Amino acid sequence: MMEHLTDSEAEIERALPVQVLATEQAVELIRKLRARYGELMFHQSGGCCDGSSPMCYPRDEFLTGDSDVQLGSVDDVPFFMSKSQFEYWKHTQLILDVVPGRGGMFSLENSEGVRFLIRSRVFTDSEIRALRAAGRI
């Protein structure tokens, strides 16, 4: 979604509100997991077994496709969710955080005694206009 931009496109991209970001604790855990497992990626689960949780996978072990949207990256780790779920979340900024507890059954932080959690805030009207104008929502 954000690859191969011209200089002017990259400048517009930098001015847009960030759609996903991470707390310091989340970045620390990402770095720990990356050191252990290699390159990572996130996919926001839409329910089923693990509820609606951000799931962390080895980058080459989870395939994304036309039904997924990349919202951005956190610490150089791409963050995806399904297009259908994005329709509900597109007006919010997602904040990846860490809390005590067990992670999703298939998520890499499962054995760490903590789990990734999404917090969110609704974009302002001007942020929504900017994202719409850029074709991001």
N, C-alpha and C positions, 0 to 999 in steps of 0.2 A: 504494500500500500504506500510506503514512503520511500521506495527505492527509485533510483534513476531520475532524480528531479533536476530540472534546470536551476540555475542560480536564483532566478526570480521565484520559482516554485518553492525552493528551499527556504527563501526568506519569508514567504507567506506561511509556510508550514511552521517555522519557528515562532511566528507571531500568534499562532492559534493556541487556544487553551489546551493544556495537556489533558488527554482523556483518561489516562491511567498513570498513577505515580505510586511511590512506595515510601513507607516510613523507614527510618534508620534501622530499626529492628528487622524489618523485612529484607532490607538490602544485606544486612549481616548474615541472615539465614540463607539468602540466595547465594552469597559468596561461599558459605560453608558447604552447601549442597553442590555448587559448581565444582569446588575442589575435589569432592568425593565422586561425583557422577559425570563430570564433563559439562558440555553445553546443555542448557536447559530451555524450556518454554513453559508458558502457562496457558491453560484453557479454563475459562470460567464455566464450571459445571452448571447445567441447567436443571439439576434435580436428580431424581432416581436414588441410587444407593447412597451417595455422599451429599445429598441436599444441594444447595446452591453455593458451592465452594470453589475458590480458586484452586485448581489442581496443577501441581508442578510435576513435569515429566522430563526425562532425557529428551533433548530436542529431536533426535532421530527416531524416537519410538512412538510418537503420536503424530498421525497424519492429519493435516488440515486440508480443507478443500474449498470449493465454491460456496459452500454453506456456512463458512466461517469468516469473521471479520477480525483483522488485526487492529486493535485499538492503539497500540504503541508498544513501547518496550520499557522495562524497568531494569536498570543496571545491565543494559544490553541483552536482556532476556525478553523475547517477543511475548506479547499477551494477546490472546485470542478469545472470542466467544462466538457462539452461533449467531447467524444473521437474525433469526427469529427472536432470540433473547435480546440481542442488541436493540431491536425495535422498542423494547420496554425500558432499556437502560441508557439509550442514546442521549438523554438530556441530563445525565449525571456524570460527574467525574468520579472514577473509581480510585480508591486509596487502598493499596495492598498493605496489610498490617499483619502482625503476629500476636497470637494470644496463647496462653497455656491450654493444653488439651491435646487430644489425638487428632492428627490430620486425616484427610480422606483416605480411604482404604488403599487407593492406588497412587496417592500423591507422595512424592519423595520425602517430605518432612514427617511422614507418619511415625517414624521411630525416634523423633527428636524430643518428644514431650511437649511440643508446641504445634500450632497449626496456623496456616495462612487464613486470613479473614479479609473480606472486603468491607470497607466503610465507604460511604459515598456522600457527595453533596450535589445539589441540583445546580447546574450551570445558570449563570445570570442570563437575562434576556440578551444582552449584548454578546455574551460568549456563544449563545445558541445561534444568533444571527451570523457570527463569524464562522462557526462550524458549518452552518448551512451554505453560506456563500462559497466555502471551500469544498463543498461536496462531501464533507465528512459525516454529516447526519442527514 
